[in-house]
Amino acid sequence: MPRRVDHEERRTQIAEALIRVAGRRGLHAVGMRDVAAEAGVSLRLVQYYFETKEKLLFYGLQHLTDRFTARVGARLAAAGPDPGPRATVEALLSASLPTDGESRTFHLLYSSYAILSVTDEALAAQPFIDNPDAAENAVAALLEQAQEAGRADPHADARTEAISLLAMAATLGTSILVGQRSPESAIAVLHHHLDRIFTPSRPSGT
């Protein structure tokens, strides 16, 4: 009896192929035929599941985001049963830095998709991120939680600090990709700013 096709498994197989070939050649240079060859399936099968290159790219981005979420989860699990606000923020930010092959591919493709969505009408017609403020809201909430617990500077603006941390992590990631700095130096910069925020200010004269 022939094996029943798992359609979600097939989509994942094709998305993984997209990520691999785009990681080598760049997202802009990847066509559906390239992805089919990488996945070891026919072009017709790729077209059956995704119809257009834009739909394939969007699904690939979602798959990449799921992998990133799992990466953050693994870091939090390694930090213990109750990592606390700082460890959670650090896990989120450090996971996005391109310090190994998987995170390098994530940063490269995520940045490439953002750029392509600015100039490609078909990509621009789809939401780049379902909830663009999700990470910002999460980091801001964690900073507020730390402030309430007396574990962060009470005078800091949590929203502004969250925006700054996320923007800094994105820029640090790009600087690693282009060889401007090493992953170790980028992580040191990240720790510097986390130390500043998560050290409660003391009243003068004490």
LUMPA-872923 format. One record per residue: residue in three letters; x negated, y negated, z of N, C-alpha, C in turn. Coordinates in nm, 3 decimals, m for minus. Each point is the difference from the previous one (the first is absolute). Layout:
<sites>
SITE  type      n.X      n.Y      n.Z     ca.X     ca.Y     ca.Z      c.X      c.Y      c.Z
SITE   ALA        X        Y        Z        X        Y        Z        X        Y        Z
...
</sites>
This chain:
<sites>
SITE  type      n.X      n.Y      n.Z     ca.X     ca.Y     ca.Z      c.X      c.Y      c.Z
SITE   MET   m0.084    0.119    0.000    0.084   m0.119    0.000   m0.088   m0.124    0.000
SITE   PRO    0.021   m0.095   m0.091   m0.086   m0.117   m0.007    0.011   m0.087    0.124
SITE   ARG   m0.113   m0.060    0.037   m0.004   m0.084    0.120    0.081   m0.128   m0.024
SITE   ARG    0.079   m0.036    0.097    0.083   m0.120   m0.011   m0.088   m0.124    0.013
SITE   VAL    0.021   m0.096   m0.088   m0.083   m0.120   m0.001    0.041   m0.092    0.114
SITE   ASP   m0.097   m0.043    0.080    0.021   m0.100    0.104   m0.031   m0.135   m0.062
SITE   HIS    0.105   m0.077   m0.028   m0.020   m0.125   m0.073   m0.081   m0.102    0.078
SITE   GLU    0.019   m0.005    0.132   m0.076   m0.095    0.081   m0.147    0.038    0.003
SITE   GLU   m0.025    0.129    0.005   m0.138    0.049   m0.005   m0.065   m0.036   m0.132
SITE   ARG    0.075    0.010   m0.108   m0.051   m0.034   m0.132   m0.030   m0.150   m0.010
SITE   ARG    0.089   m0.083    0.053   m0.024   m0.145    0.000   m0.125   m0.034    0.080
SITE   THR   m0.016    0.068    0.113   m0.118   m0.023    0.083   m0.127    0.041   m0.074
SITE   GLN    0.005    0.113   m0.071   m0.114    0.046   m0.079   m0.040   m0.105   m0.103
SITE   ILE    0.097   m0.058   m0.066   m0.028   m0.101   m0.102   m0.051   m0.129    0.064
SITE   ALA    0.058   m0.038    0.114   m0.045   m0.121    0.070   m0.144    0.015    0.047
SITE   GLU   m0.034    0.118    0.050   m0.138    0.024    0.043   m0.097   m0.010   m0.118
SITE   ALA    0.043    0.049   m0.115   m0.083   m0.011   m0.120   m0.018   m0.147   m0.040
SITE   LEU    0.107   m0.077    0.009   m0.011   m0.144   m0.028   m0.102   m0.065    0.091
SITE   ILE    0.007    0.029    0.128   m0.092   m0.060    0.097   m0.144    0.038   m0.031
SITE   ARG   m0.023    0.126   m0.034   m0.137    0.044   m0.029   m0.057   m0.070   m0.123
SITE   VAL    0.076    0.000   m0.110   m0.054   m0.057   m0.123   m0.009   m0.153    0.010
SITE   ALA    0.096   m0.064    0.068   m0.006   m0.145    0.017   m0.115   m0.040    0.092
SITE   GLY   m0.030    0.085    0.098   m0.113   m0.027    0.087   m0.132    0.003   m0.074
SITE   ARG   m0.008    0.078   m0.107   m0.123    0.008   m0.079   m0.008   m0.109   m0.106
SITE   ARG    0.115   m0.029   m0.065   m0.001   m0.086   m0.118    0.063   m0.137    0.020
SITE   GLY    0.075   m0.015    0.110    0.072   m0.125    0.021    0.145    0.015   m0.044
SITE   LEU    0.090   m0.061    0.074    0.142    0.018   m0.027    0.041   m0.053   m0.137
SITE   HIS   m0.061   m0.109   m0.043    0.038   m0.063   m0.127   m0.032    0.088   m0.120
SITE   ALA   m0.098    0.090    0.015   m0.046    0.081   m0.113    0.067    0.136   m0.008
SITE   VAL    0.093    0.028    0.090    0.061    0.132    0.007    0.130    0.005   m0.080
SITE   GLY    0.013    0.101   m0.085    0.124    0.024   m0.073    0.065    0.129    0.045
SITE   MET    0.122    0.022   m0.041    0.072    0.121    0.041   m0.066    0.126   m0.055
SITE   ARG   m0.061   m0.012   m0.117   m0.070    0.115   m0.058   m0.120    0.038    0.087
SITE   ASP   m0.071   m0.101    0.053   m0.115    0.026    0.089    0.045    0.073    0.126
SITE   VAL    0.113   m0.044    0.054    0.051    0.061    0.123    0.044    0.143   m0.027
SITE   ALA    0.063    0.022   m0.114    0.043    0.136   m0.035   m0.120    0.094   m0.010
SITE   ALA   m0.107   m0.046   m0.064   m0.120    0.082   m0.014   m0.062    0.029    0.136
SITE   GLU   m0.003   m0.102    0.088   m0.057    0.018    0.133    0.082    0.100    0.082
SITE   ALA    0.132   m0.006   m0.015    0.088    0.088    0.076    0.009    0.139   m0.060
SITE   GLY   m0.047    0.016   m0.125    0.008    0.129   m0.067    0.140    0.034   m0.046
SITE   VAL    0.077   m0.106   m0.036    0.136    0.021   m0.049    0.014   m0.073   m0.133
SITE   SER    0.114    0.018   m0.065    0.023   m0.067   m0.128    0.042   m0.145    0.020
SITE   LEU   m0.027   m0.080   m0.101    0.046   m0.139    0.001    0.152   m0.005    0.011
SITE   ARG    0.067    0.092   m0.065    0.146    0.002    0.003    0.052    0.021    0.143
SITE   LEU   m0.071    0.081    0.077    0.044    0.025    0.138   m0.015   m0.127    0.084
SITE   VAL   m0.110   m0.072   m0.018   m0.019   m0.126    0.073    0.111   m0.098   m0.037
SITE   GLN    0.032   m0.008   m0.128    0.106   m0.089   m0.046    0.136    0.044    0.051
SITE   TYR    0.019    0.130    0.016    0.127    0.052    0.052    0.024   m0.051    0.142
SITE   TYR   m0.106    0.000    0.081    0.015   m0.039    0.139   m0.002   m0.151    0.021
SITE   PHE   m0.072   m0.073   m0.083   m0.020   m0.143    0.027    0.046   m0.094   m0.113
SITE   GLU    0.023    0.052   m0.117    0.052   m0.076   m0.114   m0.097   m0.107   m0.051
SITE   THR   m0.048   m0.088    0.088   m0.090   m0.109   m0.043   m0.124   m0.003    0.088
SITE   LYS   m0.102   m0.066   m0.050   m0.123   m0.014    0.078    0.025   m0.081    0.126
SITE   GLU    0.088   m0.101   m0.010    0.027   m0.085    0.116    0.063    0.081    0.114
SITE   LYS    0.093    0.090   m0.034    0.063    0.083    0.103   m0.101    0.095    0.061
SITE   LEU   m0.091    0.050   m0.083   m0.105    0.088    0.051   m0.091   m0.076    0.096
SITE   LEU   m0.038   m0.123   m0.037   m0.088   m0.080    0.085    0.068   m0.032    0.132
SITE   PHE    0.128   m0.033   m0.006    0.072   m0.035    0.122    0.011    0.120    0.093
SITE   TYR    0.028    0.118   m0.055    0.006    0.120    0.083   m0.138    0.030    0.058
SITE   GLY   m0.103   m0.018   m0.081   m0.137    0.022    0.048   m0.034   m0.091    0.116
SITE   LEU    0.045   m0.125   m0.006   m0.024   m0.095    0.108    0.071    0.044    0.128
SITE   GLN    0.123    0.046   m0.015    0.074    0.049    0.116   m0.070    0.120    0.063
SITE   HIS   m0.051    0.089   m0.086   m0.071    0.118    0.049   m0.128   m0.043    0.071
SITE   LEU   m0.069   m0.098   m0.055   m0.122   m0.051    0.061    0.031   m0.060    0.136
SITE   THR    0.110   m0.072    0.010    0.041   m0.061    0.127    0.032    0.107    0.104
SITE   ASP    0.064    0.109   m0.043    0.028    0.110    0.092   m0.129    0.062    0.053
SITE   ARG   m0.098    0.012   m0.088   m0.129    0.054    0.044   m0.068   m0.094    0.100
SITE   PHE    0.014   m0.130   m0.024   m0.059   m0.099    0.093    0.069    0.010    0.136
SITE   THR    0.131    0.014    0.000    0.074    0.012    0.126   m0.046    0.123    0.078
SITE   ALA   m0.021    0.109   m0.071   m0.049    0.122    0.064   m0.141   m0.021    0.056
SITE   ARG   m0.080   m0.078   m0.071   m0.137   m0.029    0.044    0.002   m0.080    0.130
SITE   VAL    0.087   m0.099    0.008    0.014   m0.079    0.122    0.047    0.090    0.114
SITE   GLY    0.098    0.086   m0.030    0.052    0.091    0.102   m0.108    0.092    0.056
SITE   ALA   m0.089    0.047   m0.086   m0.108    0.087    0.044   m0.096   m0.074    0.093
SITE   ARG   m0.026   m0.126   m0.033   m0.088   m0.080    0.086    0.064   m0.024    0.137
SITE   LEU    0.129   m0.026    0.001    0.070   m0.022    0.127    0.003    0.129    0.083
SITE   ALA    0.023    0.113   m0.066    0.001    0.128    0.072   m0.136    0.027    0.065
SITE   ALA   m0.107   m0.039   m0.071   m0.134    0.020    0.054   m0.028   m0.092    0.118
SITE   ALA    0.075   m0.110    0.009   m0.022   m0.097    0.108    0.068    0.041    0.130
SITE   GLY    0.083    0.105   m0.004    0.063    0.048    0.122    0.150   m0.020   m0.002
SITE   PRO    0.068    0.049    0.105    0.146   m0.005    0.003    0.058   m0.140    0.015
SITE   ASP   m0.075   m0.092    0.058    0.050   m0.137    0.018   m0.112   m0.098   m0.036
SITE   PRO   m0.022   m0.023   m0.130   m0.116   m0.079   m0.043    0.006   m0.148    0.040
SITE   GLY    0.119   m0.055    0.017    0.011   m0.140    0.038   m0.005   m0.093   m0.120
SITE   PRO    0.035   m0.127    0.020    0.009   m0.094   m0.112   m0.130   m0.021   m0.076
SITE   ARG   m0.112   m0.017    0.071   m0.125   m0.027   m0.071   m0.041    0.118   m0.087
SITE   ALA    0.002    0.119    0.055   m0.040    0.118   m0.076    0.091    0.020   m0.121
SITE   THR    0.128   m0.033    0.016    0.095    0.015   m0.110   m0.030   m0.100   m0.111
SITE   VAL   m0.026   m0.125    0.038   m0.035   m0.102   m0.100   m0.131    0.037   m0.069
SITE   GLU   m0.096    0.045    0.079   m0.130    0.036   m0.058    0.014    0.117   m0.097
SITE   ALA    0.083    0.097    0.034    0.021    0.115   m0.090    0.062   m0.044   m0.131
SITE   LEU    0.098   m0.089    0.007    0.067   m0.050   m0.119   m0.097   m0.074   m0.091
SITE   LEU   m0.080   m0.089    0.058   m0.089   m0.084   m0.080   m0.120    0.079   m0.052
SITE   SER   m0.061    0.079    0.085   m0.120    0.074   m0.041    0.032    0.107   m0.103
SITE   ALA    0.122    0.054    0.004    0.038    0.103   m0.098    0.004   m0.057   m0.141
SITE   SER    0.024   m0.130   m0.012    0.009   m0.062   m0.133   m0.137   m0.037   m0.056
SITE   LEU   m0.104    0.004    0.082   m0.134   m0.033   m0.050   m0.055    0.117   m0.081
SITE   PRO   m0.061   m0.027   m0.115   m0.052    0.108   m0.086   m0.132    0.056    0.053
SITE   THR    0.011    0.085    0.102   m0.119    0.056    0.063   m0.031    0.141   m0.046
SITE   ASP    0.091    0.061   m0.078   m0.026    0.133   m0.056    0.074    0.009   m0.133
SITE   GLY   m0.006    0.116   m0.063    0.058    0.013   m0.134    0.149   m0.027   m0.004
SITE   GLU    0.076    0.053    0.095    0.145   m0.017   m0.002    0.041   m0.144    0.025
SITE   SER   m0.061   m0.063    0.101    0.037   m0.139    0.031   m0.051   m0.095   m0.108
SITE   ARG   m0.111    0.035   m0.067   m0.047   m0.083   m0.109    0.102    0.002   m0.115
SITE   THR    0.050    0.119   m0.031    0.100    0.011   m0.105    0.127   m0.075    0.036
SITE   PHE    0.043    0.010    0.126    0.119   m0.072    0.045   m0.016   m0.150   m0.021
SITE   HIS   m0.111   m0.055    0.046   m0.020   m0.145   m0.010   m0.010   m0.044   m0.146
SITE   LEU   m0.072    0.077   m0.080   m0.019   m0.034   m0.140    0.134    0.001   m0.075
SITE   LEU    0.077    0.105    0.015    0.124    0.013   m0.075    0.109   m0.094    0.053
SITE   TYR    0.006   m0.018    0.129    0.100   m0.091    0.057   m0.025   m0.142   m0.048
SITE   SER   m0.127   m0.041   m0.001   m0.035   m0.134   m0.048    0.028   m0.013   m0.150
SITE   SER   m0.034    0.105   m0.075    0.022   m0.002   m0.144    0.148   m0.010   m0.034
SITE   TYR    0.082    0.073    0.075    0.144   m0.005   m0.026    0.055   m0.139    0.027
SITE   ALA   m0.047   m0.063    0.107    0.047   m0.136    0.032   m0.033   m0.096   m0.113
SITE   ILE   m0.120    0.011   m0.056   m0.041   m0.088   m0.109    0.080    0.028   m0.126
SITE   LEU    0.018    0.128   m0.032    0.076    0.036   m0.120    0.146   m0.045    0.009
SITE   SER    0.056    0.004    0.120    0.140   m0.038    0.016    0.024   m0.148   m0.023
SITE   VAL   m0.107   m0.079    0.004    0.014   m0.143   m0.026    0.017   m0.028   m0.148
SITE   THR   m0.064    0.079   m0.084   m0.001   m0.026   m0.144    0.085    0.097   m0.081
SITE   ASP    0.038    0.113    0.056    0.079    0.100   m0.071    0.147   m0.016    0.039
SITE   GLU    0.085   m0.036   m0.095    0.140   m0.027    0.029    0.073    0.124    0.053
SITE   ALA   m0.034    0.114   m0.055    0.067    0.124    0.043   m0.035    0.033    0.145
SITE   LEU   m0.125   m0.020    0.037   m0.039    0.024    0.139    0.058   m0.106    0.092
SITE   ALA    0.000   m0.124   m0.047    0.051   m0.110    0.082    0.150    0.016    0.029
SITE   ALA    0.071    0.072   m0.089    0.144    0.019    0.018    0.031    0.095    0.115
SITE   GLN   m0.099    0.077    0.043    0.019    0.091    0.112   m0.068   m0.059    0.124
SITE   PRO    0.054    0.025    0.118   m0.064   m0.054    0.121   m0.137    0.063    0.021
SITE   PHE   m0.101   m0.084    0.017   m0.135    0.051    0.022   m0.006    0.076    0.133
SITE   ILE    0.064   m0.058    0.101    0.008    0.062    0.131    0.145   m0.012    0.046
SITE   ASP    0.060    0.110    0.044    0.140   m0.004    0.041    0.023   m0.101    0.113
SITE   ASN   m0.091   m0.002    0.095    0.010   m0.095    0.112   m0.134   m0.070    0.014
SITE   PRO   m0.021   m0.109   m0.071   m0.133   m0.063   m0.005   m0.049   m0.052    0.134
SITE   ASP    0.091   m0.023    0.095   m0.041   m0.054    0.129   m0.015    0.107    0.108
SITE   ALA    0.012    0.127   m0.039    0.000    0.108    0.099   m0.129    0.002    0.082
SITE   ALA   m0.114   m0.005   m0.066   m0.128    0.005    0.072   m0.019   m0.123    0.087
SITE   GLU    0.036   m0.116   m0.055   m0.011   m0.124    0.077    0.087    0.004    0.125
SITE   ASN    0.124    0.046   m0.016    0.091    0.009    0.114   m0.052    0.098    0.104
SITE   ALA   m0.055    0.112   m0.046   m0.050    0.102    0.093   m0.118   m0.052    0.081
SITE   VAL   m0.095   m0.065   m0.068   m0.118   m0.052    0.069    0.041   m0.112    0.096
SITE   ALA    0.087   m0.089   m0.043    0.045   m0.109    0.087    0.069    0.055    0.125
SITE   ALA    0.083    0.103   m0.017    0.069    0.060    0.114   m0.100    0.064    0.097
SITE   LEU   m0.103    0.063   m0.052   m0.102    0.061    0.085   m0.078   m0.106    0.078
SITE   LEU   m0.029   m0.112   m0.065   m0.070   m0.108    0.068    0.087   m0.059    0.111
SITE   GLU    0.128   m0.017   m0.029    0.092   m0.051    0.103    0.010    0.097    0.118
SITE   GLN    0.002    0.128   m0.032    0.005    0.103    0.105   m0.124   m0.009    0.089
SITE   ALA   m0.117   m0.019   m0.062   m0.124   m0.012    0.077    0.001   m0.127    0.084
SITE   GLN    0.052   m0.108   m0.053    0.009   m0.125    0.076    0.089    0.017    0.123
SITE   GLU    0.114    0.065   m0.017    0.093    0.021    0.111   m0.062    0.087    0.110
SITE   ALA   m0.091    0.089   m0.043   m0.066    0.088    0.097   m0.127   m0.062    0.057
SITE   GLY   m0.030   m0.124   m0.039   m0.120   m0.066    0.048   m0.127    0.053   m0.060
SITE   ARG    0.008    0.059   m0.119   m0.117    0.062   m0.063   m0.044   m0.073   m0.126
SITE   ALA    0.055   m0.119   m0.020   m0.040   m0.083   m0.115    0.017   m0.146    0.037
SITE   ASP   m0.067   m0.084   m0.073    0.004   m0.144    0.025    0.145   m0.050   m0.005
SITE   PRO    0.052   m0.050    0.112    0.140   m0.043    0.001    0.026   m0.125   m0.082
SITE   HIS   m0.106   m0.075   m0.032    0.015   m0.124   m0.075   m0.007    0.021   m0.152
SITE   ALA   m0.034    0.120   m0.042   m0.010    0.028   m0.144    0.140    0.009   m0.060
SITE   ASP    0.012   m0.044   m0.124    0.126    0.016   m0.073   m0.003    0.136   m0.068
SITE   ALA    0.084    0.091    0.047   m0.006    0.139   m0.047    0.023    0.011   m0.150
SITE   ARG    0.094   m0.077   m0.054    0.030    0.007   m0.143   m0.120   m0.047   m0.083
SITE   THR   m0.058   m0.113    0.040   m0.115   m0.053   m0.074   m0.118    0.095    0.006
SITE   GLU   m0.022    0.057    0.119   m0.112    0.095    0.015    0.024    0.125   m0.085
SITE   ALA    0.124    0.047   m0.007    0.031    0.117   m0.081   m0.028   m0.027   m0.147
SITE   ILE    0.045   m0.114   m0.048   m0.025   m0.038   m0.139   m0.150   m0.007   m0.027
SITE   SER   m0.073   m0.061    0.093   m0.145   m0.017   m0.017   m0.072    0.134   m0.002
SITE   LEU    0.038    0.090    0.090   m0.065    0.131    0.006    0.022    0.081   m0.126
SITE   LEU    0.123    0.000   m0.051    0.031    0.076   m0.121   m0.072   m0.059   m0.122
SITE   ALA   m0.002   m0.133   m0.009   m0.070   m0.064   m0.112   m0.149    0.027    0.008
SITE   MET   m0.055   m0.003    0.122   m0.142    0.026    0.018   m0.035    0.143   m0.039
SITE   ALA    0.083    0.095    0.041   m0.027    0.140   m0.033    0.002    0.022   m0.151
SITE   ALA    0.094   m0.064   m0.069    0.007    0.014   m0.145   m0.124   m0.057   m0.067
SITE   THR   m0.044   m0.116    0.047   m0.119   m0.064   m0.057   m0.127    0.079    0.032
SITE   LEU   m0.009    0.050    0.122   m0.115    0.083    0.037   m0.005    0.126   m0.087
SITE   GLY    0.118    0.056   m0.026    0.004    0.119   m0.085   m0.055   m0.027   m0.139
SITE   THR    0.038   m0.114   m0.057   m0.051   m0.036   m0.133   m0.150   m0.023    0.004
SITE   SER   m0.049   m0.062    0.107   m0.144   m0.026    0.010   m0.080    0.130    0.010
SITE   ILE    0.061    0.104    0.061   m0.066    0.132    0.003   m0.001    0.061   m0.139
SITE   LEU    0.113   m0.009   m0.071    0.009    0.058   m0.134   m0.105   m0.056   m0.094
SITE   VAL   m0.021   m0.131    0.005   m0.093   m0.064   m0.094   m0.144    0.002    0.050
SITE   GLY   m0.024    0.061    0.117   m0.136    0.013    0.050   m0.053   m0.122    0.072
SITE   GLN    0.086   m0.093    0.036   m0.045   m0.120    0.071   m0.043    0.033    0.142
SITE   ARG    0.071    0.094    0.061   m0.037    0.040    0.136    0.026    0.149    0.019
SITE   SER   m0.056    0.054    0.106    0.016    0.142    0.028    0.127    0.022    0.083
SITE   PRO    0.051    0.122   m0.002    0.116    0.029    0.086   m0.028   m0.029    0.147
SITE   GLU   m0.123    0.028    0.044   m0.034   m0.023    0.140    0.008   m0.148    0.037
SITE   SER   m0.049   m0.088   m0.090    0.004   m0.143    0.031    0.143   m0.052   m0.004
SITE   ALA    0.082    0.055   m0.089    0.141   m0.041   m0.007    0.073    0.041    0.128
SITE   ILE   m0.025    0.119    0.048    0.062    0.048    0.123   m0.045   m0.085    0.119
SITE   ALA   m0.126   m0.042   m0.001   m0.050   m0.086    0.107    0.073   m0.134    0.002
SITE   VAL    0.027   m0.055   m0.118    0.076   m0.125   m0.009    0.141    0.021    0.054
SITE   LEU    0.061    0.110   m0.037    0.134    0.032    0.048    0.003    0.010    0.152
SITE   HIS   m0.098    0.069    0.058   m0.006    0.014    0.145   m0.021   m0.136    0.067
SITE   HIS   m0.078   m0.085   m0.062   m0.025   m0.134    0.056    0.132   m0.075    0.019
SITE   HIS    0.084    0.004   m0.101    0.126   m0.073    0.007    0.100    0.067    0.095
SITE   LEU   m0.003    0.132    0.005    0.087    0.069    0.095   m0.044   m0.027    0.143
SITE   ASP   m0.131   m0.007    0.024   m0.050   m0.034    0.133    0.046   m0.139    0.042
SITE   ARG    0.002   m0.092   m0.096    0.043   m0.137    0.029    0.148   m0.004    0.039
SITE   ILE    0.082    0.073   m0.072    0.144   m0.004    0.023    0.040    0.079    0.124
SITE   PHE   m0.060    0.118    0.016    0.041    0.088    0.109   m0.080   m0.021    0.128
SITE   THR   m0.057   m0.117    0.017   m0.063   m0.037    0.126    0.081   m0.116    0.057
SITE   PRO    0.075    0.023    0.108    0.083   m0.107    0.056   m0.084   m0.121    0.039
SITE   SER    0.048   m0.119   m0.037   m0.070   m0.122    0.039    0.015   m0.024    0.148
SITE   ARG   m0.105   m0.054    0.061    0.006   m0.026    0.144    0.012   m0.151    0.024
SITE   PRO    0.071   m0.037    0.107    0.010   m0.142    0.032   m0.137   m0.060    0.025
SITE   SER   m0.019   m0.123   m0.039   m0.131   m0.065    0.018   m0.031   m0.011    0.149
SITE   GLY   m0.129    0.020    0.033   m0.045   m0.011    0.138    0.007    0.130    0.075
SITE   THR    0.043    0.110   m0.069    0.005    0.129    0.069   m0.109    0.091   m0.052
</sites>
